[in-house]
């Protein structure tokens, strides 16, 4: 992300133009052929994002651009590009409205698909999560185990505890116990 972790809390004006920082960030995490670089830019020409895509290409990665305009440099450079043609914003310069919302929905669809393909979902439950020290998630996991495997609350709670609160392991254990 342009501006790094600091940009999560405070605007880092100018960082989106820093092409060297993009390359340095990807070099630091040692991007390789097995990785995918995803660059997001409403304009489709943000220098930091374009530089990231180019670096990913040089590294042999898959590259995906997510842009909101047709015929942009990122669309041309990325090995795959998703063009979200959202048109002009209601308030010019406020890309968090239509463009940002469309990008977020696209990222949600991508991450959900990846989670399913990686086996992080069982039935319709996000299963690859630890639920220690969070009452809401623990209760959600216990309820899910009760409903999915038709076991008493005590069995669900004990199984989750026995599996160190790793829901995916509790599911595997109850699958084995209930299906023989």
Order of alpha helices (4+ residues) and beta strands (2+ residues): alpha-beta-alpha-beta-alpha-beta-alpha-beta-beta-alpha-alpha-alpha
